[in-house]
């Protein structure tokens, strides 16, 4: 079982952060079990958490029948993939037992809106990650306004 | 000299006779020849739901083959590029057993694969190969 520190260091979103930034963000995460068939988020509900995957498989069902399956350690399920103006836009279903770490959505958005190298690194890595995993989910018009998520 | 030639011939003949069964086996199972030229497979690994997966190739029990066939029938009612949540919902409505985990196995085997536009496709050749084993 990996620690949140291990997961963050292996995640393409967070692995470029300085140790001081990691130590600041780590306490915000909470471990949560994944059980096949469970629904982690429902489209339309208030978006409270973002998630980073330790193990297991998740189906993210988006608008217009589109979807993506995430099953790699360090996959980050947030922003364009999950929420829009404070509401989940994605229904997330567990396809395989595993584990995630959740972080309060507002806490994460506060961090990435700071004028710091760490925030800039996360946002830059996020755009690359979206290009790789779900380019169809990118919100080009609002790309620089994290608060909308 | 003559004795050496005769003896060598006898050794060669016995070797050929000893290997004859392998030739007959290849004649009866020509797929083995194809296997020599295919990519080296990863070792078989056991998954939680007892499906055995090689690289690109599932080894299914008879029950699991029936479930894969059920998914194939459902996919045949959809477009070439289809919604995966829609397929999952159809599987639920149709009463497919353990539809979450079995869908996941089809994804892991690459029988179901993403088209990078948010939809998924079905690899019919890989499916046929998988259920034929």
Interface residues (C-beta under 8 A of the other chain):
Chain A: X36 X37 X57 X59 X61 X62 X64 X65 X66 X67 X68 X69 X91 X93 X94 X95 X96 X97 X134 X135 X136 X137
Chain B: X48 X82 X83 X84 X85 X86 X88 X100 X101 X103 X104 X107 X114 X116 X117 X118 X119 X120
